[in-house]
Amino acid sequence: MYELDKKEFGAFLVELRKQKKMTQKELAQQLFVSDKAVSKWERGVSQS
């Protein structure tokens, strides 16, 4: 099974979020998570 690299996913997420001109807080609201969770994803600290 393929395992997603946390750093790679984080960089991908940052790129998509910036393309949409969204803040971490705006993305978090859309996904029903905290802005802290989005920050952790983008830094490659967590995926859940």
N, C-alpha and C positions, 0 to 999 in steps of 0.2 A: 504494500500500500504506500502511496505517495504521502510524505509528510511535508507540510508547508513550512518554509523557513520564516521565522518570526520577523527578522530584519527585512527580508524581501517583501513580505506582506505589508509591513509598516510603511516602507517606501512607496509601494503601490497605492496604499490607502491615502497617504499624504498627497500623492500626485492627483488622484481622482478627486479628492476633496477640494484641492486648490483649483482644478479645472472647473469645478462647479461653483467656485467662489464662495465656499462655505467655511464657516469657522468650525472648530472642534465642537463647540457648544451646539451649533445648529445641526451638525451631523448627529450628535448624541441624541438630540430631541427627536430627530427623524427615526432613529433606531431604538428609541426607548431605553437608552443606557445613559450613564453619567459621562460628562465630559472628561472625567478622570480616566474612564475606561478607554475612550478614544485615544487619549494621550498615551496610555500604556501600549495600546495596539500599535500606534505610530512609532513608538520608540523601540518596539520589539520586545517589550517586557512581558506581555501577556497576549493570549489569543482568545481567552474566554471572557 
